[in-house]
Structures are given as structure tokens and as C-alpha cells.
Amino acid sequence: MAEHASITLHGAAGEVTGSCTLLRTPRGSVVIDFGLFQGTPVDERRNLQTPEIDWPGVDAVVVTHAHVDHCGRLGMLPALGCDADILCTNVTADLLPRVLKSSANLQGMRLDEWKTGTAPVARVVDPPPPPATTPQRGEIEPPVLYGMRDVEHVLHQIRGMPYATWRTVAPGLRVRLHDASHILGSASVEVEWEDGGRQRRVLFSGDLGPDASPLLRARAPMPDVELVIMESTNGARDIPRTTAGPQALGEVLARVSARGGRLLVPTFSLGRAQLVHYRLAELARAGRLHGMTVYVDTPMAVRAAELVGRHPELLAEIPRRMAEAGNDPMEFDGLHKVFNRRHSLKVAAGTSPAVILAGSGFLDAGPVLHHLASLVSEDRNAVLFAGHQLPGSLGHGMLHGARAIELKEGIFEVKAERVHLEGYSGHADRGDLLAWLRGRAGGKPRVVLNHGEQATREALGRTITEQLGLEVDLPKAAATIAL
């Protein structure tokens, strides 16, 4: 055990993926999140370099939520000799088996595609991209971090727990979870330990949701702690949340349906897919789908939508009341759920007006690519981007004016309308983050910013110091902060 408490960011320090933080205390150690680095092939191979942590000596691994940049390396724990309990909310415990199995399958599939030269093609060809300065997808072997046997082992370590309830992980060391309202089941993690006859507490924010979500209940207020490790993803800007309202989406549907077209929504299975899905449900109940069929083409998103209806206590007032009355807020006439590739290809071959939610959100793989091939070259159709697009991805290129793209099916001129409704971001913006800090239960905590690009961390740090008078740290990756 450590003589003095310290915190080390082993990921998401000056970047937005690879979340992994070690808290060492005189009473034991806790790891918060163990997520994947995402982005370029070089970024992804960083996942093979495991953090320098005494993994067999870890007392608990706590997962803030089921996004892979926070949980995607859990399957490596058996090889690292870590058999500690994996603590998370009950909803996250329900989602993790599917997320980890999907991740293991995807790693194996991508290696097979690399070996056989059958990896998906998804790139901008006009305007020509600048010469690559790093290896591109397909040029270096994709990493396989773990297999299905490792996942099965890890699943026995997962322990779901309710919000706002302390759980002891070692003598004198305990944790509790607070609703972060980022996705269903997301949490901030409070850790308390005994040190020299007094109780010390720190908080790990995880990913925080906006102040007011139409689907999820308000996030929990920040407890009284001496230090908070806080995400900063959108900390340099204020997001126009009105673009996530039913009116904005309804106008897009009206425009596309009037042309007899189809609307493709590239989406991520957990979080954003449920918010868009819920807005479509609202429009359907108001008779504003304009005869368009809605397809959800990602089984993970279908499962997450089912969990929404099963957990009314985690929802905002309107969907909560519906769920408590026995009316699933995510169900509506005209909704079709897609569970296999054959059905997905049949949907893509159709021409009738429709809304298609399909993964992946960055347009880099998955069923969204054959849907894109079927509609991108017709101006009656549209592609809706509901949030941030990773630089270098096809989605980023499309959003920023690509005139022609290459997919497995060929080269396509981009004629479909492109729409950006950035208000669907599940991350708190600058105003939300400041309000969360202002609303703390007490004290004057030291703030450590993680999970944000460096320029964003710096901008938010200055704002926090100027407006709230709090001390702010921006540690580099693997730097240790003494408490």
C-alpha cells in the first residue's frame, strides 16, 4: 500500500480516449476505467502498452459507463493478473457483457480482414486528402487485445451496484456512484479512505451529461470532496442545445420526406442512438414522421433502448411518467429493429421514405457503410450528423464538404444533403461543467482536468480559475499527482 495518496492518469490526458486513472491510498488502490485508445492505427496499437500498475494488487476496478473508451480494455485483466471486482451501476453491468463480447469479436474480425485484404473502404477522394504522415488503416496489423475466453473470465468479476450507496473495497477504503446523466447507467465515482484519523474523499466525474436531457434525469450534484478529476471534452464551447429539440429534427424529416428521400443517421449504439431514437418517438406520437419508417440497425442500440423502458427511475419526467404508466417511451408505430446483415441489406436496397439509424457513428465501419452507398449519390436523401466527428474519419470529411467518397461498392459523388445537429452531444459543455462545479455540496476542491484535447483543457482551466477561483491541474499522461 502507498504511504501517501496519489493519482496517475494513464489515459485521456490531453486527449479524449483511453480513460484509465489509478488512485493509490494508504488503504489500497482503485483503478477508474480501463478504456480503449481510438483513432488512427497508431493510436489503436497504443492499447497493447498496458499502464504500469501493480494489477494483481488492485483492490477494485470501477467503470464509469459502458463506452469502449472507458471499458474496452477490461478484457485484458486476466492476462494482467487482476481478479479484482469490477464495480459499476446495475445498468452498466447489464451492458458490459455485450460491449466486451462485441469488442472481442470486432478485434478478431479486423485481424482477419487485414490478413485477407477485405477491410472496409471508407475514405474521401475529392478533395484529395493531404499525404498521410502516419500509417493508414490496412497498412499495419490491427491489435488483438483479448479473446472471448478472456471476456468470459472478466464477466465473473462484474458487480453491479445502486447509485448513492457506499461499497467497501478494502478496510478503510470505499466507493459510491452518482448519476452522471451521460448515457443510461453512467456514473461519477466518489472514493473515500481513512488517512491519519480523518476521512479523505476525491471524485472522478466520468463523462458528464448536459444540464437538461429530454431522456435522462438530471445528473447528481457534486459532493463535497477535496479533489475532483473532471472531464473537459466540450469545455471550451457552449453547445446550442435547441438543435437537439424535436422541432429541429422534425424540420429535417419534413424536408427529406417532401423529396421522397431517406435520412441516414450514423450513430453510436450507446447514448446518442437512444436520444435520436427518443426524439423520433416523440415526433411519431405527434404525427410528424411524415409516413417515414424508422429502422434501428444496431442490435446494441436496440438493447439499450429496451433498458430505457425498464429503468423509469433514471429518466427525465416525461419519459419516466410514460414508463411508469406501462407505455415504453421508446416504442412507436413505424419502428423496425434490425438484428442481422440480411435484413440490413434488404433495408439498404429499399427506396421508400425512411429514417435509418446505423453504426458506426464515424462512418468508418459497420452497416452504415452499405446504407451510405445506397443513398449518398441522390440529392433527395440526407445524412444527419448528430455530434462530433473524429478528424480523419469519413464522417469528418463528409461533414466538411467532401465531394466524392470511396466505399467498397465504388466511388460515389456526394449529392445527399448534409445536416449537422450538434446539440445531440451527450457531453456537458462549458456552461454545464461550470454549473456542476458551482453547485458542489461544499468546500473548495482542487480540479484536475482529463478527457479533453489539450487546447480545450487549457481553455476550461483558465475559465475555472477566473470564474470560480479554484486551483486547476492539467497533468500529462502517466504523471503522478500527490494528494
Residue pairs with C-beta under 8 A, 6 or more apart in sequence:
1 24
1 25
1 26
1 27
1 28
1 29
2 24
2 25
2 26
2 29
3 26
4 26
4 482
4 483
5 23
5 24
5 25
5 26
5 193
5 195
5 200
5 482
5 483
6 23
6 24
6 480
6 481
6 482
6 483
7 21
7 22
7 23
7 24
7 202
7 227
7 229
7 448
7 480
7 481
7 483
8 21
8 22
8 24
8 478
8 479
8 480
8 481
9 20
9 21
9 229
9 448
9 450
9 475
9 477
9 478
9 479
10 18
10 20
10 21
10 22
10 51
10 52
10 53
10 477
10 478
11 17
11 18
11 19
11 20
11 21
11 33
11 35
11 37
11 51
11 477
12 18
12 19
12 20
12 21
12 35
12 69
12 231
12 450
12 451
13 450
13 475
13 476
13 477
13 478
13 479
14 452
14 453
14 454
14 457
14 474
14 476
14 477
15 37
15 452
15 453
15 454
16 69
16 233
16 451
16 452
16 453
17 35
17 36
17 37
17 38
17 39
17 43
17 69
18 35
18 36
18 37
18 38
18 46
18 47
18 69
19 32
19 33
19 34
19 35
19 64
19 69
19 70
19 450
19 451
20 31
20 32
20 33
20 34
20 35
20 51
20 73
21 31
21 32
21 33
21 204
21 229
21 450
22 29
22 30
22 31
22 32
22 51
22 53
23 29
23 30
23 31
23 32
23 191
23 202
25 173
25 191
25 193
25 195
25 200
26 193
26 195
27 170
27 171
27 172
27 173
27 193
27 194
27 195
28 59
28 169
28 170
28 171
28 172
28 173
28 193
29 53
29 54
29 57
29 58
29 59
30 58
30 59
30 60
30 61
30 62
30 169
30 173
30 175
30 191
31 53
31 58
31 60
31 61
31 62
32 61
32 62
32 64
32 189
32 204
32 206
32 229
33 62
33 63
33 64
33 70
33 71
33 206
34 61
34 63
34 70
34 71
34 72
34 73
34 74
34 76
34 77
35 67
35 68
35 69
35 70
35 71
35 72
35 73
36 44
36 47
36 68
36 69
36 72
36 73
36 103
37 43
37 44
37 46
37 47
37 69
38 44
38 68
38 69
38 390
39 390
39 392
40 134
40 135
40 136
40 137
40 392
41 134
41 135
41 136
41 137
41 139
41 140
41 142
42 134
42 135
42 140
44 142
44 143
45 140
45 143
47 72
47 73
47 143
47 145
48 143
48 145
50 73
50 76
50 80
51 478
52 478
55 77
55 80
55 81
55 82
56 80
56 81
56 82
56 83
58 82
58 84
59 84
59 169
59 170
59 173
60 84
60 85
60 86
60 87
60 169
60 170
60 175
61 74
61 77
61 82
61 84
61 85
61 86
61 87
61 157
62 86
62 87
62 88
62 175
62 177
62 189
62 204
63 70
63 71
63 74
63 86
63 87
63 88
63 92
63 96
64 70
64 88
64 180
64 186
64 187
64 188
64 189
64 204
64 206
64 207
65 71
65 88
65 92
65 180
65 182
65 183
65 185
65 186
65 187
65 206
65 207
65 270
66 88
66 92
66 95
66 96
66 99
66 183
66 185
66 270
67 183
67 207
67 268
67 270
67 271
68 99
68 103
70 206
70 207
71 92
71 96
71 99
71 100
72 99
72 100
72 103
73 145
74 86
74 96
74 100
74 154
75 100
75 103
75 104
75 145
75 146
75 147
75 150
75 151
75 154
76 145
76 146
76 150
77 83
77 86
77 150
77 153
77 154
77 157
78 146
78 150
78 153
78 154
79 146
79 150
83 157
84 157
85 157
85 158
85 159
85 169
86 96
86 154
86 157
86 158
86 159
87 159
87 161
87 167
87 169
87 175
87 177
88 96
88 158
88 159
88 160
88 161
88 177
88 185
88 187
89 160
89 161
89 162
89 163
89 177
89 185
89 186
89 187
90 160
90 161
90 162
90 185
91 160
91 184
91 185
91 307
91 311
91 314
92 160
92 185
92 186
92 187
93 158
93 159
93 160
94 160
94 185
94 307
95 185
95 270
95 303
95 304
95 307
96 155
96 158
97 151
97 155
97 158
98 300
98 303
99 270
99 300
100 151
100 154
100 155
101 148
101 151
102 300
103 151
104 146
104 147
104 148
104 150
104 151
105 148
107 142
107 143
107 144
107 145
107 146
108 144
108 147
110 119
110 142
111 141
111 142
111 144
112 118
113 119
113 120
114 138
114 141
114 142
117 138
119 137
119 138
120 364
120 365
120 369
120 407
120 408
121 406
121 407
121 408
122 363
122 364
122 365
122 369
122 394
122 405
122 406
122 407
123 129
123 394
123 397
123 405
123 406
124 394
124 397
124 398
124 402
124 404
124 405
124 406
125 404
125 405
125 406
125 411
126 402
126 403
126 404
127 401
127 402
127 403
129 397
137 364
161 167
161 177
162 177
163 176
163 177
163 178
163 179
163 187
163 220
164 176
164 177
164 178
164 220
165 176
165 177
166 174
166 175
166 176
166 192
167 174
167 175
167 176
168 174
169 175
172 193
172 194
173 191
173 192
173 193
173 194
174 191
174 192
174 193
175 189
175 190
175 191
175 192
176 189
176 190
176 192
177 187
177 188
177 189
177 190
178 187
178 188
178 189
178 190
178 219
178 220
178 223
179 186
179 187
179 188
179 217
179 219
179 220
179 314
180 186
180 187
180 188
180 205
180 206
180 207
180 208
180 209
180 219
180 220
181 208
181 209
181 210
181 213
181 216
181 217
181 218
181 219
181 220
182 206
182 207
182 208
182 209
182 219
182 271
182 426
182 427
183 207
183 209
183 216
183 270
183 271
183 274
183 304
183 426
184 216
184 270
184 271
184 274
184 304
184 307
184 308
184 311
184 314
185 307
185 314
186 206
186 207
186 209
187 206
188 203
188 204
188 205
188 206
188 208
188 219
188 220
188 222
189 203
189 204
189 206
190 201
190 202
190 203
190 204
190 223
190 225
191 201
191 202
191 203
191 204
192 199
192 200
192 201
193 199
193 200
194 200
200 226
200 483
201 223
201 224
201 225
201 226
202 225
202 226
202 227
202 228
202 229
202 483
203 222
203 223
203 225
203 227
203 228
203 229
203 445
204 228
204 229
205 228
205 229
205 230
205 231
205 436
206 231
207 231
207 233
207 426
207 427
207 451
208 219
208 230
208 231
208 427
208 428
208 432
208 433
208 436
209 216
209 219
209 426
209 427
209 428
209 432
210 239
210 241
210 425
210 426
210 427
210 428
210 429
210 432
211 218
211 219
211 428
211 431
211 432
211 435
212 218
212 241
212 316
213 275
213 316
214 244
214 245
214 275
214 278
214 279
214 282
214 316
214 318
214 319
215 274
215 275
215 278
215 308
215 315
215 316
215 319
215 329
216 314
216 315
216 316
217 313
217 314
217 315
217 316
217 320
218 316
219 436
221 436
221 439
221 440
221 441
222 228
222 436
222 437
222 439
222 440
222 441
223 440
223 441
224 440
224 441
224 442
224 443
225 443
225 445
226 443
226 445
226 446
226 483
227 445
227 446
227 447
227 448
227 483
228 437
228 445
228 446
228 447
228 448
229 448
229 449
229 450
230 433
230 437
230 447
230 448
230 449
230 450
231 427
231 428
231 433
231 449
231 450
231 451
231 452
232 433
232 449
232 450
232 451
232 452
232 456
232 457
232 460
232 461
233 427
233 428
233 451
233 452
233 456
234 425
234 427
234 428
234 429
234 430
234 433
234 456
235 429
235 430
235 433
235 449
235 452
235 456
235 457
235 459
235 460
235 463
236 430
236 455
236 456
236 459
236 460
237 429
237 430
238 429
238 430
238 431
239 422
239 423
239 425
239 429
240 422
240 423
241 423
242 248
242 423
243 421
243 422
243 423
243 424
244 275
244 279
244 386
244 421
244 423
244 424
245 279
245 423
246 279
246 282
246 283
246 286
246 288
248 421
248 423
249 276
249 279
249 280
249 283
249 421
250 283
250 288
252 263
252 382
252 384
252 419
252 421
253 263
253 283
253 288
253 289
253 290
253 292
253 355
254 288
254 290
255 382
255 417
256 262
256 263
256 292
256 353
256 380
256 381
256 382
256 417
257 290
257 291
257 292
257 353
258 290
259 379
259 380
259 381
260 353
260 380
261 353
261 375
261 378
261 380
261 381
261 382
261 416
262 351
262 353
262 354
262 355
262 356
262 375
262 380
262 381
262 382
263 292
263 354
263 355
263 356
263 381
263 382
263 383
263 384
264 356
264 358
264 368
264 371
264 372
264 375
264 381
264 382
264 383
264 384
264 416
265 276
265 355
265 356
265 357
265 358
265 383
265 384
265 386
266 358
266 359
266 360
266 361
266 362
266 363
266 368
266 372
266 383
266 385
266 395
267 273
267 276
267 298
267 301
267 357
267 358
267 359
267 361
267 386
268 359
268 360
268 361
269 298
269 300
269 301
269 304
269 359
270 300
270 301
270 304
271 426
272 361
272 386
272 387
272 424
272 425
272 426
273 296
273 298
273 301
273 304
273 305
273 357
273 359
274 301
274 304
274 305
274 308
274 330
275 386
275 424
275 426
276 357
276 386
276 424
277 296
277 301
277 305
277 330
277 357
278 308
278 319
278 329
278 330
280 289
280 294
280 332
280 335
280 355
281 329
281 330
281 331
281 332
281 335
283 289
284 294
284 332
284 333
284 334
284 335
285 332
289 334
289 355
290 353
291 353
292 334
292 353
292 354
292 355
293 334
293 336
293 352
293 353
293 354
293 355
294 332
294 334
294 335
294 336
294 354
294 355
294 356
294 357
295 336
295 337
295 338
295 347
295 354
295 355
295 356
295 357
295 358
296 302
296 305
296 335
296 336
296 337
296 338
296 357
297 338
297 344
297 347
297 356
297 357
297 358
297 359
297 367
297 368
297 371
298 338
298 357
298 358
298 359
298 366
298 367
299 338
299 339
300 359
301 357
301 359
302 337
302 339
305 330
306 330
308 315
308 319
308 323
308 328
308 329
308 330
309 323
309 328
309 329
309 330
309 331
311 323
312 319
312 320
312 323
312 324
313 320
315 323
315 329
318 329
319 329
322 328
322 329
323 329
336 347
338 344
338 347
338 367
341 367
344 358
344 367
344 370
344 371
345 370
347 354
347 356
347 371
348 367
348 370
348 371
348 373
348 374
349 374
356 371
358 366
358 367
358 368
358 371
359 366
359 367
359 368
360 366
360 368
361 368
361 387
361 395
362 389
362 390
362 393
362 394
362 395
362 396
363 369
363 372
363 393
363 394
363 395
363 398
364 393
364 394
364 395
369 407
369 408
370 409
372 383
372 405
372 407
373 407
373 408
373 409
373 410
373 412
375 381
375 383
375 416
376 383
376 405
376 412
376 414
376 415
376 416
377 412
377 413
377 414
377 415
377 416
378 415
378 416
379 415
379 416
379 417
381 416
381 417
382 416
382 417
382 418
382 419
383 398
383 416
383 417
383 418
383 419
384 419
384 420
384 421
385 395
385 398
385 399
385 418
385 419
385 420
385 421
385 422
386 421
386 422
386 424
387 422
387 424
387 425
387 426
388 422
388 425
389 395
389 396
389 398
389 399
390 396
394 402
394 405
397 405
398 405
398 414
398 418
399 418
399 420
402 414
403 413
403 414
404 411
404 412
404 413
404 414
405 411
405 412
405 414
406 412
428 436
430 460
430 463
433 460
434 463
434 464
434 467
434 468
437 447
437 464
437 468
437 470
438 468
444 469
444 470
445 470
446 470
446 471
446 472
446 473
447 461
447 464
447 470
447 471
447 472
447 473
448 472
448 473
448 474
448 475
448 481
449 457
449 460
449 461
449 472
449 473
449 474
450 457
450 475
452 460
454 474
457 474
458 474
461 472
461 474
464 470
464 472
465 471
465 472
473 481
475 481
